[in-house]
Structure formats: structure tokens, C-alpha cells
């Protein structure tokens, strides 16, 4: 050990003094609570509401492949992308369907669709969207029906337990 290390004893106050000399505070600043997103300039609704003049879907024809197009969905994420991709792959005339999210911080995705030529990629996406809306409507009705039946069964069980 060198002579300097032996002369300076290890004390918490010397660490505090060294931090202050380095320009760092000796103790971290107390937290004031959760960050306020409204004052940080982040608009919460910016990720879901379209700006004036902004389209929900942009379509680019893919000239490298026959009957192919790239659809860019704005203000949407993996939820819709995966639903559409899965539904398109179940369609008879769709050869290829895939989606990608260009960047995780931007709320949009690109859906690439290639058909066999009997229908256009646009028609395939429209048909898949209509089929998804129909399927989700059925799911909603069935869920509501099961929820109401479960609620009635629980009420009947509570009445029977109160009688006993």
C-alpha cells in the first residue's frame, strides 16, 4: 500500500466530501412521486388518435412481386397486425401475409400481402377485416351470455346458502 492510502482513513464523511468535490451530490435527490406525463410534453392520446389529415392506412403496391401490396397501419400495434395476418393466412387466395413493426416506439405496423391474382391484396385485407369484425361480434355476444349466466348462477347459490 502506498503512503497516501494509509494516511486517509475510510470514513463516510470523506466519501461525501469526495462526491461534492466531483460535482455530484452526496445524497440522491428525493423522489417527488411518479412522473407527470402531461408536463413532460407527452400527449397520452397521441398514440391512438389520428392527426388532422393523417390516413389510417397507406397502401403501396409492391412492384417486385405480382399481386402484392404493403399496407401501413397508423396508430395500431401487434394486436391488430397479428389478427389480420392470421386471418389472411386462412384465406384461400392469399399466398403470403406477414407484418412487421418498424420501431417499437412508433404505433404503426406494415402488413405485406400477396395473393394468387384472383383477388387483389386490398380485397383480401377488406374481407379479412370484415370476417374479424364478425368473429369478434360473436365472441362478444358469447362472452356476455356466459357472464350473465354465471352472475345468475352465483345469485341463486347465494340465495340458497342464505335459506340454509
GROMACS elastic network, one bead per residue, 0.5 to 0.9 nm:
[ bonds ]
;  ai    aj funct       b0    kb
    1     4     6  0.82668   500
    1     5     6  0.66569   500
    1     6     6  0.72131   500
    2     5     6  0.57192   500
    2     6     6  0.67995   500
    3     6     6  0.52413   500
    3     7     6  0.63225   500
    4     7     6  0.52317   500
    4     8     6  0.64867   500
    5     8     6  0.55630   500
    5     9     6  0.75373   500
    6     9     6  0.68833   500
    8    11     6  0.87008   500
    8    14     6  0.86860   500
    9    14     6  0.83567   500
   10    13     6  0.86344   500
   10    14     6  0.70480   500
   10    15     6  0.80505   500
   11    14     6  0.53765   500
   11    15     6  0.67817   500
   11    16     6  0.89799   500
   12    15     6  0.51754   500
   12    16     6  0.63793   500
   12    17     6  0.87125   500
   13    16     6  0.50032   500
   13    17     6  0.61453   500
   13    18     6  0.86079   500
   14    18     6  0.60923   500
   14    19     6  0.86036   500
   15    18     6  0.50329   500
   15    19     6  0.61899   500
   15    20     6  0.86308   500
   15    26     6  0.81456   500
   16    19     6  0.51791   500
   16    20     6  0.62646   500
   16    21     6  0.86965   500
   16    25     6  0.80938   500
   16    26     6  0.51251   500
   16    27     6  0.82935   500
   17    20     6  0.51574   500
   17    21     6  0.62457   500
   17    22     6  0.87009   500
   17    26     6  0.77299   500
   18    21     6  0.50748   500
   18    22     6  0.62299   500
   18    23     6  0.87470   500
   18    24     6  0.87392   500
   18    26     6  0.86836   500
   19    22     6  0.50339   500
   19    23     6  0.63397   500
   19    24     6  0.51661   500
   19    25     6  0.63360   500
   19    26     6  0.58320   500
   20    23     6  0.50964   500
   20    24     6  0.54099   500
   20    25     6  0.57989   500
   20    26     6  0.62576   500
   21    24     6  0.74745   500
   22    25     6  0.86960   500
   24    27     6  0.85428   500
   24    28     6  0.89920   500
   25    28     6  0.65292   500
   25    29     6  0.80643   500
   27    30     6  0.85708   500
   28    31     6  0.86908   500
   31    34     6  0.82177   500
   32    35     6  0.82216   500
   33    36     6  0.87241   500
   35    38     6  0.89465   500
   35    39     6  0.86767   500
   35    40     6  0.81869   500
   36    39     6  0.56993   500
   36    40     6  0.65521   500
   37    40     6  0.51552   500
   37    41     6  0.68433   500
   37    42     6  0.56562   500
   37    43     6  0.73607   500
   37    44     6  0.76107   500
   38    41     6  0.58764   500
   38    42     6  0.58960   500
   38    43     6  0.63273   500
   38    44     6  0.76386   500
   39    42     6  0.74263   500
   40    43     6  0.86271   500
   42    45     6  0.88482   500
   42    46     6  0.79122   500
   43    46     6  0.53229   500
   43    47     6  0.79946   500
   44    47     6  0.66599   500
   44    48     6  0.82342   500
   45    48     6  0.54569   500
   45    49     6  0.58346   500
   46    49     6  0.57082   500
   46    50     6  0.75721   500
   46    51     6  0.81324   500
   46    75     6  0.84897   500
   47    50     6  0.82414   500
   47    75     6  0.58078   500
   47    76     6  0.83005   500
   47   106     6  0.79693   500
   47   107     6  0.61257   500
   48    74     6  0.87141   500
   48    75     6  0.51718   500
   48    76     6  0.73912   500
   48   107     6  0.79209   500
   49    75     6  0.70179   500
   50    53     6  0.80423   500
   50    54     6  0.59263   500
   50    55     6  0.74540   500
   50    56     6  0.72515   500
   50    74     6  0.79534   500
   50    75     6  0.71130   500
   51    54     6  0.53428   500
   51    55     6  0.85003   500
   52    55     6  0.87269   500
   54    57     6  0.89240   500
   54    74     6  0.85442   500
   55    58     6  0.66671   500
   55    73     6  0.85871   500
   55    74     6  0.74085   500
   56    72     6  0.81957   500
   56    73     6  0.59035   500
   56    74     6  0.52633   500
   56    75     6  0.74128   500
   56    76     6  0.89098   500
   57    71     6  0.64879   500
   57    72     6  0.54842   500
   57    74     6  0.62425   500
   58    70     6  0.82417   500
   58    71     6  0.56762   500
   58    72     6  0.50424   500
   58    73     6  0.67066   500
   58    74     6  0.81939   500
   59    69     6  0.68638   500
   59    70     6  0.58808   500
   59    72     6  0.64351   500
   59    73     6  0.89720   500
   59   122     6  0.84474   500
   60    69     6  0.57086   500
   60    70     6  0.51697   500
   60    71     6  0.64054   500
   60    72     6  0.81789   500
   61    67     6  0.82941   500
   61    68     6  0.63721   500
   61    70     6  0.62866   500
   61    71     6  0.86462   500
   62    65     6  0.61292   500
   62    66     6  0.77438   500
   62    67     6  0.78672   500
   62    68     6  0.52906   500
   62    70     6  0.64511   500
   62   112     6  0.86667   500
   63    66     6  0.69596   500
   63    67     6  0.85504   500
   63    68     6  0.74829   500
   63    69     6  0.82078   500
   64    68     6  0.81733   500
   65    68     6  0.57493   500
   65    69     6  0.85835   500
   65   114     6  0.77738   500
   66    69     6  0.89692   500
   66   114     6  0.75379   500
   66   115     6  0.81184   500
   66   116     6  0.82903   500
   66   117     6  0.76634   500
   67   113     6  0.82983   500
   67   114     6  0.56245   500
   67   115     6  0.55610   500
   67   116     6  0.68364   500
   67   117     6  0.56570   500
   67   119     6  0.83626   500
   67   120     6  0.63855   500
   67   121     6  0.65875   500
   68    96     6  0.87891   500
   68   112     6  0.72457   500
   68   113     6  0.55523   500
   68   115     6  0.64766   500
   68   120     6  0.79833   500
   68   121     6  0.61789   500
   69   111     6  0.82457   500
   69   112     6  0.58579   500
   69   113     6  0.55742   500
   69   114     6  0.66200   500
   69   120     6  0.88341   500
   69   121     6  0.61691   500
   69   122     6  0.77985   500
   70   110     6  0.64789   500
   70   111     6  0.55772   500
   70   113     6  0.64519   500
   70   114     6  0.89413   500
   70   121     6  0.87824   500
   71   109     6  0.82791   500
   71   110     6  0.55531   500
   71   112     6  0.63308   500
   71   113     6  0.80093   500
   71   122     6  0.87013   500
   72   108     6  0.70129   500
   72   109     6  0.58052   500
   72   111     6  0.63258   500
   72   112     6  0.87840   500
   73    76     6  0.61712   500
   73    77     6  0.84091   500
   73    81     6  0.85558   500
   73   107     6  0.86607   500
   73   108     6  0.54667   500
   73   109     6  0.54800   500
   73   110     6  0.62924   500
   73   111     6  0.77357   500
   74    77     6  0.84564   500
   74   106     6  0.88578   500
   74   107     6  0.64459   500
   74   109     6  0.69246   500
   74   110     6  0.89011   500
   75   106     6  0.80547   500
   75   108     6  0.52601   500
   75   109     6  0.84498   500
   76    79     6  0.77238   500
   76    80     6  0.67081   500
   76    81     6  0.78181   500
   76   107     6  0.54178   500
   76   108     6  0.50581   500
   76   109     6  0.67969   500
   77    80     6  0.61281   500
   77    81     6  0.63753   500
   77    82     6  0.87801   500
   77   101     6  0.75573   500
   77   104     6  0.89906   500
   77   106     6  0.88339   500
   77   107     6  0.57771   500
   77   108     6  0.57802   500
   77   109     6  0.62850   500
   78    82     6  0.57371   500
   78    83     6  0.82691   500
   78    99     6  0.85775   500
   78   100     6  0.83784   500
   78   101     6  0.75792   500
   78   108     6  0.86643   500
   78   109     6  0.75245   500
   79    82     6  0.56344   500
   79    83     6  0.63362   500
   79    84     6  0.87813   500
   80    83     6  0.50752   500
   80    84     6  0.60560   500
   80    85     6  0.84455   500
   81    84     6  0.53633   500
   81    85     6  0.60956   500
   81    86     6  0.85815   500
   81    98     6  0.83711   500
   81    99     6  0.61432   500
   81   100     6  0.79747   500
   81   101     6  0.88190   500
   81   109     6  0.69139   500
   81   110     6  0.80454   500
   81   111     6  0.70712   500
   82    85     6  0.50746   500
   82    86     6  0.60159   500
   82    87     6  0.84737   500
   82    98     6  0.83469   500
   82    99     6  0.73689   500
   83    86     6  0.53231   500
   83    87     6  0.61601   500
   83    88     6  0.85509   500
   83   132     6  0.77646   500
   84    87     6  0.51261   500
   84    88     6  0.59321   500
   84    89     6  0.85373   500
   84    97     6  0.86456   500
   84    98     6  0.89309   500
   84    99     6  0.88398   500
   84   111     6  0.84699   500
   84   125     6  0.75722   500
   84   128     6  0.65839   500
   84   129     6  0.69040   500
   84   132     6  0.77703   500
   85    88     6  0.51327   500
   85    89     6  0.62060   500
   85    90     6  0.88303   500
   85    97     6  0.56148   500
   85    98     6  0.57534   500
   85    99     6  0.68297   500
   85   111     6  0.76229   500
   85   112     6  0.89006   500
   85   113     6  0.86338   500
   85   128     6  0.88616   500
   86    89     6  0.52840   500
   86    90     6  0.66487   500
   86    97     6  0.80831   500
   86    98     6  0.86767   500
   87    90     6  0.52639   500
   87    91     6  0.67198   500
   87   128     6  0.58597   500
   87   129     6  0.82691   500
   87   131     6  0.80262   500
   87   132     6  0.73869   500
   88    91     6  0.51480   500
   88    92     6  0.85334   500
   88    93     6  0.89438   500
   88    94     6  0.64754   500
   88    95     6  0.89949   500
   88    96     6  0.82792   500
   88    97     6  0.63846   500
   88   113     6  0.81890   500
   88   124     6  0.70529   500
   88   125     6  0.70788   500
   88   127     6  0.86842   500
   88   128     6  0.58815   500
   88   129     6  0.89649   500
   89    92     6  0.78784   500
   89    93     6  0.89399   500
   89    94     6  0.63085   500
   89    95     6  0.74989   500
   89    96     6  0.69923   500
   89    97     6  0.62081   500
   89    98     6  0.88425   500
   90    93     6  0.89853   500
   90    94     6  0.78866   500
   91    94     6  0.56949   500
   91    95     6  0.87500   500
   91   124     6  0.78161   500
   91   127     6  0.89689   500
   91   128     6  0.77255   500
   92    95     6  0.81793   500
   93   114     6  0.88265   500
   93   115     6  0.55874   500
   93   116     6  0.55797   500
   93   117     6  0.77139   500
   93   118     6  0.68410   500
   93   119     6  0.69468   500
   93   124     6  0.79737   500
   94    97     6  0.72134   500
   94   113     6  0.73204   500
   94   114     6  0.60433   500
   94   116     6  0.63124   500
   94   117     6  0.89048   500
   94   119     6  0.85631   500
   94   121     6  0.80079   500
   94   124     6  0.72966   500
   95   113     6  0.77961   500
   95   114     6  0.55600   500
   95   115     6  0.51011   500
   95   116     6  0.62090   500
   96   112     6  0.76509   500
   96   113     6  0.56573   500
   96   114     6  0.50036   500
   96   115     6  0.68766   500
   97   111     6  0.71086   500
   97   112     6  0.56227   500
   97   114     6  0.65215   500
   97   115     6  0.87873   500
   98   110     6  0.83291   500
   98   111     6  0.57614   500
   98   112     6  0.54279   500
   98   113     6  0.68343   500
   99   109     6  0.66700   500
   99   110     6  0.53522   500
   99   112     6  0.60643   500
   99   113     6  0.87418   500
  100   103     6  0.89123   500
  100   108     6  0.89650   500
  100   109     6  0.56030   500
  100   110     6  0.53766   500
  100   111     6  0.66968   500
  100   112     6  0.85656   500
  101   104     6  0.65574   500
  101   106     6  0.81940   500
  101   107     6  0.82011   500
  101   108     6  0.64283   500
  101   110     6  0.63770   500
  102   105     6  0.89555   500
  102   106     6  0.77160   500
  102   108     6  0.75962   500
  102   109     6  0.65380   500
  102   110     6  0.75507   500
  103   106     6  0.56345   500
  103   107     6  0.81547   500
  103   108     6  0.82159   500
  103   109     6  0.85806   500
  104   107     6  0.73125   500
  104   108     6  0.86767   500
  105   108     6  0.89697   500
  106   109     6  0.85701   500
  112   121     6  0.88723   500
  113   121     6  0.58916   500
  113   122     6  0.85958   500
  113   124     6  0.82786   500
  113   125     6  0.81236   500
  114   117     6  0.84824   500
  114   120     6  0.83958   500
  114   121     6  0.62060   500
  115   118     6  0.73863   500
  115   119     6  0.67350   500
  115   120     6  0.66371   500
  115   121     6  0.60028   500
  115   124     6  0.78530   500
  116   119     6  0.72608   500
  116   120     6  0.84888   500
  117   120     6  0.64235   500
  117   121     6  0.85770   500
  119   122     6  0.82009   500
  119   123     6  0.62886   500
  119   124     6  0.67182   500
  120   123     6  0.52175   500
  120   124     6  0.63194   500
  120   125     6  0.87978   500
  121   125     6  0.62525   500
  121   126     6  0.86254   500
  122   125     6  0.52216   500
  122   126     6  0.61941   500
  122   127     6  0.86036   500
  123   126     6  0.50238   500
  123   127     6  0.59945   500
  123   128     6  0.84261   500
  124   127     6  0.51798   500
  124   128     6  0.60569   500
  124   129     6  0.85303   500
  125   128     6  0.50532   500
  125   129     6  0.60334   500
  125   130     6  0.85869   500
  126   129     6  0.50947   500
  126   130     6  0.62169   500
  126   131     6  0.86248   500
  127   130     6  0.51411   500
  127   131     6  0.61469   500
  127   132     6  0.85917   500
  128   131     6  0.50594   500
  128   132     6  0.61177   500
  128   133     6  0.86450   500
  129   132     6  0.50540   500
  129   133     6  0.62146   500
  129   134     6  0.86523   500
  130   133     6  0.51128   500
  130   134     6  0.62745   500
  130   135     6  0.86755   500
  131   134     6  0.50734   500
  131   135     6  0.61490   500
  131   136     6  0.85908   500
  132   136     6  0.59912   500
  132   137     6  0.84263   500
  133   136     6  0.51756   500
  133   137     6  0.61200   500
  133   138     6  0.87084   500
  134   137     6  0.51342   500
  134   138     6  0.63878   500
  134   139     6  0.87299   500
  135   138     6  0.51501   500
  135   139     6  0.62138   500
  135   140     6  0.86585   500
  136   140     6  0.60632   500
  136   141     6  0.86147   500
  137   140     6  0.50884   500
  137   141     6  0.62600   500
  137   142     6  0.86337   500
  138   141     6  0.52037   500
  138   142     6  0.61319   500
  138   143     6  0.84862   500
  139   142     6  0.52005   500
  139   143     6  0.59841   500
  139   144     6  0.85072   500
  140   143     6  0.51600   500
  140   144     6  0.60947   500
  140   145     6  0.85384   500
  141   144     6  0.51719   500
  141   145     6  0.60959   500
  141   146     6  0.86458   500
  142   145     6  0.50537   500
  142   146     6  0.61515   500
  142   147     6  0.84941   500
  143   146     6  0.51932   500
  143   147     6  0.60414   500
  143   148     6  0.86174   500
  144   147     6  0.50342   500
  144   148     6  0.61448   500
  144   149     6  0.85764   500
  145   148     6  0.52644   500
  145   149     6  0.61974   500
  145   150     6  0.86019   500
  146   149     6  0.50670   500
  146   150     6  0.60441   500
  146   151     6  0.85086   500
  147   150     6  0.51219   500
  147   151     6  0.61248   500
  147   152     6  0.86787   500
  148   151     6  0.50077   500
  148   152     6  0.61977   500
  148   153     6  0.85969   500
  149   152     6  0.51424   500
  149   153     6  0.61332   500
  149   154     6  0.86207   500
  150   153     6  0.50539   500
  150   154     6  0.61470   500
  150   155     6  0.86017   500
  151   154     6  0.51970   500
  151   155     6  0.62366   500
  151   156     6  0.87026   500
  152   155     6  0.50853   500
  152   156     6  0.61924   500
  152   157     6  0.86326   500
  153   156     6  0.51177   500
  153   157     6  0.61842   500
  153   158     6  0.86659   500
  154   157     6  0.50361   500
  154   158     6  0.61682   500
  154   159     6  0.86581   500
  155   158     6  0.51218   500
  155   159     6  0.62537   500
  155   160     6  0.86445   500
  156   159     6  0.51415   500
  156   160     6  0.61710   500
  156   161     6  0.85831   500
  157   160     6  0.50982   500
  157   161     6  0.60840   500
  157   162     6  0.85960   500
  158   161     6  0.50435   500
  158   162     6  0.61424   500
  158   163     6  0.87030   500
  159   162     6  0.50917   500
  159   163     6  0.63134   500
  159   164     6  0.88378   500
  160   163     6  0.51750   500
  160   164     6  0.64436   500
  161   164     6  0.52675   500
